[in-house]
Amino acid sequence: MALDESWFTEPMESEGTAFSLKITRKLHEERSPFQLIEVYETTHWGRLLLLDGAVMLTQRDNFTYHEMMAHPVLFTHPNPRDVLIIGGGDCGMLREVLKHDSVQRAVQVDIDERVTRVAEQFFPELTASNDDPRAELLFDDGVAYLKNAPAGSFDVIIVDSTDPVGPAAGLFGPEFMQDAYRALRDDGLIVQQSESPILHLDSILKELYGVMRGAGFKKVVTLSYPVVGYPSGWWSATMAGKGADLTRFREEDAAAKPFETLYYNAAIHRGALAAPEFCKKLFTDQ
């Protein structure tokens, strides 16, 4: 939706709000077998990627999402070696995961190959690790892949999905979460993007907690962080494990991380675990 030819606007009718960016030109448009893919140039936020008219990322602010979905869970796990990314076709998550030297294998499963090919063309900084020998890019149904994964085959599962509607709806369901529990090792962790705490606490977040606990995960926590281009500008990642205290992480390793980040550090990790008063009962009830 556009206010005029120089603005892109994504409305959220159910919440009476919208997000707008001033654009200069459309760089790309195509309809894949799964969705409409568009790329715009903006005046202040670099390039903008849309899927079915919804903001996926901008060059200026995507680092908060990618870093907070990847590094907290990887520094919470004692020794992440085998990582599964479901979704994440823009490959920014893969790039962050492969910054960790302990990771020996990172499998990314996204149903739409065209998103990755468009990202390679217009967002090469996000796809810079695609040729890493530890990376395996699969273009397939993530739900089906996880169902067929051998038991105990992954240390960490990162669910980098779109909103829980359409093709992504299954990634929030009980059967998917049970498959994730089975595919994880005893100390394995899963993290899932869980939308906006202020918009979706009583819907998506509460439901996700119930699904995770119903699948057998004994510990669940949510970390919140800003993503300017997503609804409300306030986003979250919900992490679950089979028993370990998820509020404890390898702080010394995080503080001495041998790679660069723009947002994540040990203090940010600790702070993201703090729950606002209205979220406290849900977020801290491990």
Secondary structure, DSSP 8 states (H G I E B T S, - for coil): --SSTTEEEEEEGGGTEEEEEEEEEEEEEEE-SS-EEEEEEESSS-EEEEETTEEEEETTTHHHHHHHHHHHHHHHSSS--EEEEEE-TT-HHHHHHTT-TT--EEEEE-S-HHHHHHHHHH-TTTTTTTT-TTEEEE-S-HHHHHHHS-TT-EEEEEEE---SSGGGGGGGSHHHHHHHHHHEEEEEEEEEE---HHHHIIIIIHHHHHHHHHTT--EEEEEEEE-TTSGGGEEEEEEEESSS-TT---HHHHHT-SS--SS--HHHHHHHT---GGGHHHHH--
